[in-house]
Amino acid sequence: MVDQALLPAIRETIRQNEIGGQSPYLLSFAKLGKSGASFGFMQGDTNVSALARTTLQQVLAAAGTDPGAISRILEAVSRPLPGGNPLTSSDTDLVNAALNSEAGRPLVDAMDNTLFQVVLDGVDSCIRAGATRGVEISPIAHLYIAPWVNMSGPPTLLCTWLKGSQVFGLPIPTPPWLTEANMQAYLQATAYFQAHPRNFVHLEECIAKGAALLPH
């Protein structure tokens, strides 16, 4: 299980990577791949996450939004949105006001907490995979794994590597630690960061901010 003392650093790293200094209580649009509309510091995505869609529906209902408008908005954002925001300015304002309302913020926070636990479960799977070979996950390596899980889903391939199978032609991590250098090499070898090298630079900037919260 992830050491509880690492949670503030993990949380801050993900937050910085996903929204930086932006409010979690408004819609954003990544315009990449299957992304729809996102909100929350975990950036729950209305196209790929049923939880995000349900949360947005609850937020709008709590704000007293007309059922027809709720259906119209959800239909518009429950799809890939490579062109960005499909909503009218008035609907965008309506959604953002609902997300940032007294009733909406706790619903967004609950979604974020659920999604955060999913990420921690993914990190736990890496801890277990490394333990099969006596490889512990170093504190700083947690800050690489967690945002990657949030971006890409369950770390199946990473676990395969930690269990001792070669991936991307990389050397297999050796005991006692999965190091920062190991994770830098792994992520830079993925198709995503091969295609978006500037995003890796951004990730490292976010990790630096999260690392400031690691226990000494």
C-alpha positions as CSV (number, residue, x, y, z in Angstrom):
1,M,0.0,0.0,0.0
2,V,1.1,3.5,-0.8
3,D,2.7,5.2,2.3
4,Q,0.2,7.7,3.6
5,A,3.0,10.2,4.1
6,L,3.5,10.4,0.4
7,L,-0.1,11.3,-0.4
8,P,0.2,15.1,-0.3
9,A,3.1,15.0,-2.7
10,I,1.3,12.6,-5.0
11,R,-1.8,14.7,-4.9
12,E,0.1,18.0,-5.6
13,T,2.0,16.4,-8.5
14,I,-1.2,15.2,-10.2
15,R,-2.9,18.6,-9.6
16,Q,0.0,20.5,-11.1
17,N,0.1,18.2,-14.1
18,E,-3.6,18.3,-14.8
19,I,-4.6,21.9,-14.0
20,G,-1.7,23.8,-12.6
21,G,-3.1,26.9,-10.8
22,Q,-6.5,26.7,-12.5
23,S,-9.6,26.1,-10.5
24,P,-10.9,22.6,-10.5
25,Y,-14.5,23.9,-10.6
26,L,-14.7,24.7,-14.3
27,L,-14.7,22.9,-17.6
28,S,-11.5,22.4,-19.6
29,F,-10.8,20.8,-23.0
30,A,-7.6,18.8,-23.7
31,K,-8.5,18.4,-27.4
32,L,-6.4,15.2,-27.5
33,G,-7.4,11.7,-28.4
34,K,-10.7,10.6,-26.9
35,S,-10.9,13.5,-24.5
36,G,-14.2,15.2,-23.9
37,A,-14.8,17.9,-21.3
38,S,-12.9,17.7,-18.0
39,F,-13.2,19.1,-14.5
40,G,-11.8,18.5,-11.1
41,F,-8.1,18.5,-10.2
42,M,-8.1,14.9,-11.4
43,Q,-9.7,16.1,-14.7
44,G,-12.6,13.6,-14.8
45,D,-13.4,13.3,-18.5
46,T,-17.0,13.3,-19.6
47,N,-16.3,11.2,-22.7
48,V,-14.3,8.4,-21.1
49,S,-15.5,8.4,-17.5
50,A,-19.0,7.4,-16.5
51,L,-18.3,8.9,-13.0
52,A,-17.5,12.3,-14.6
53,R,-20.8,12.2,-16.5
54,T,-22.8,11.2,-13.5
55,T,-21.1,13.9,-11.4
56,L,-21.8,16.6,-14.0
57,Q,-25.4,15.5,-14.1
58,Q,-25.7,15.7,-10.3
59,V,-24.0,19.1,-10.3
60,L,-26.4,20.5,-12.8
61,A,-29.4,19.0,-11.1
62,A,-28.3,20.4,-7.8
63,A,-28.1,23.9,-9.4
64,G,-31.7,23.5,-10.5
65,T,-30.9,23.2,-14.2
66,D,-33.8,22.3,-16.5
67,P,-33.7,18.6,-17.3
68,G,-33.8,19.4,-21.0
69,A,-30.7,21.6,-20.7
70,I,-28.9,18.9,-18.7
71,S,-29.6,16.3,-21.4
72,R,-28.4,18.8,-24.1
73,I,-25.2,19.6,-22.3
74,L,-24.4,16.0,-21.4
75,E,-25.0,14.9,-25.0
76,A,-22.7,17.6,-26.3
77,V,-19.7,16.7,-24.0
78,S,-20.0,12.9,-23.9
79,R,-17.9,12.4,-27.0
80,P,-14.3,13.1,-28.2
81,L,-13.9,16.9,-28.6
82,P,-10.8,17.5,-30.6
83,G,-12.2,20.9,-31.6
84,G,-12.6,22.0,-28.0
85,N,-15.7,23.4,-26.3
86,P,-19.0,22.5,-28.2
87,L,-21.2,24.4,-25.8
88,T,-22.6,27.9,-26.3
89,S,-21.2,30.6,-24.1
90,S,-24.4,30.6,-22.0
91,D,-24.3,26.9,-21.4
92,T,-20.6,27.1,-20.6
93,D,-21.3,29.8,-18.0
94,L,-24.2,27.7,-16.6
95,V,-22.0,24.7,-16.2
96,N,-19.1,26.6,-14.6
97,A,-21.4,28.4,-12.2
98,A,-22.9,25.0,-11.2
99,L,-19.5,23.4,-10.7
100,N,-18.3,26.3,-8.6
101,S,-21.5,26.5,-6.5
102,E,-21.9,25.6,-2.8
103,A,-23.7,22.5,-3.9
104,G,-21.4,21.7,-6.8
105,R,-18.0,21.8,-5.2
106,P,-18.5,18.9,-2.8
107,L,-19.7,16.8,-5.7
108,V,-16.6,17.6,-7.7
109,D,-14.4,16.9,-4.7
110,A,-16.1,13.5,-4.2
111,M,-15.4,12.6,-7.8
112,D,-11.8,13.7,-7.4
113,N,-11.4,11.6,-4.3
114,T,-12.8,8.5,-6.0
115,L,-10.5,9.0,-9.1
116,F,-7.5,9.6,-6.8
117,Q,-8.1,6.3,-5.1
118,V,-8.2,4.6,-8.5
119,V,-4.7,6.1,-9.2
120,L,-3.5,4.9,-5.8
121,D,-4.7,1.4,-6.6
122,G,-2.6,1.6,-9.7
123,V,0.4,2.6,-7.8
124,D,-0.3,-0.2,-5.3
125,S,-0.2,-2.7,-8.2
126,C,3.3,-1.4,-9.1
127,I,4.4,-1.8,-5.5
128,R,3.2,-5.4,-5.5
129,A,4.8,-6.1,-8.9
130,G,8.2,-4.7,-7.8
131,A,8.0,-6.7,-4.5
132,T,8.0,-9.9,-6.5
133,R,11.7,-9.2,-7.2
134,G,12.7,-7.2,-4.2
135,V,12.4,-3.8,-6.0
136,E,10.9,-1.1,-3.8
137,I,9.3,2.0,-5.4
138,S,11.3,5.0,-4.3
139,P,9.3,8.0,-3.0
140,I,10.2,10.1,-6.0
141,A,9.3,7.3,-8.4
142,H,5.7,7.4,-7.0
143,L,5.5,11.0,-8.4
144,Y,6.2,9.7,-11.9
145,I,3.9,6.6,-11.7
146,A,0.8,8.4,-10.2
147,P,0.2,11.1,-12.9
148,W,1.0,8.5,-15.6
149,V,-1.7,6.2,-14.2
150,N,-4.1,9.2,-14.1
151,M,-3.3,9.9,-17.8
152,S,-3.1,6.5,-19.3
153,G,-5.0,4.0,-17.0
154,P,-4.0,0.8,-15.3
155,P,-0.1,0.4,-15.4
156,T,-0.2,-3.1,-16.9
157,L,2.9,-2.7,-19.0
158,L,4.8,-1.0,-16.2
159,C,4.0,-3.9,-13.8
160,T,5.2,-6.3,-16.4
161,W,8.5,-4.5,-16.5
162,L,8.8,-4.4,-12.7
163,K,8.2,-8.1,-12.6
164,G,11.2,-8.7,-14.8
165,S,10.2,-8.7,-18.4
166,Q,11.9,-6.3,-20.8
167,V,9.8,-3.4,-22.1
168,F,10.7,-0.9,-24.8
169,G,14.2,-2.4,-24.9
170,L,15.0,-0.9,-21.5
171,P,17.1,-2.5,-18.8
172,I,15.0,-4.2,-16.2
173,P,15.0,-2.3,-12.8
174,T,17.2,-4.0,-10.3
175,P,16.9,-4.1,-6.5
176,P,16.6,-2.4,-4.1
177,W,14.9,0.6,-5.7
178,L,12.9,1.7,-8.7
179,T,14.7,5.0,-9.1
180,E,13.8,8.4,-10.6
181,A,16.1,7.6,-13.5
182,N,14.3,4.3,-14.2
183,M,11.0,6.1,-14.4
184,Q,12.3,8.9,-16.6
185,A,13.7,6.3,-19.0
186,Y,10.4,4.3,-19.0
187,L,8.1,7.3,-19.6
188,Q,10.3,8.8,-22.3
189,A,10.1,5.5,-24.1
190,T,6.3,5.5,-24.2
191,A,4.5,6.4,-27.4
192,Y,2.7,9.3,-25.7
193,F,5.9,11.1,-24.6
194,Q,7.7,10.1,-27.8
195,A,4.9,12.1,-29.6
196,H,4.7,14.9,-27.0
197,P,8.2,15.5,-25.5
198,R,7.3,18.9,-24.2
199,N,4.7,17.3,-22.0
200,F,7.5,15.3,-20.4
201,V,9.3,18.6,-19.6
202,H,6.0,19.8,-18.1
203,L,5.6,16.6,-16.0
204,E,9.0,17.0,-14.6
205,E,8.2,20.6,-13.6
206,C,5.1,19.3,-11.8
207,I,7.0,16.5,-10.1
208,A,9.5,19.1,-8.7
209,K,6.6,20.9,-7.1
210,G,5.2,17.7,-5.7
211,A,8.6,16.6,-4.5
212,A,8.8,19.6,-2.2
213,L,6.0,17.9,-0.1
214,L,7.8,14.6,0.2
215,P,8.7,13.7,3.8
216,H,12.4,14.2,4.7
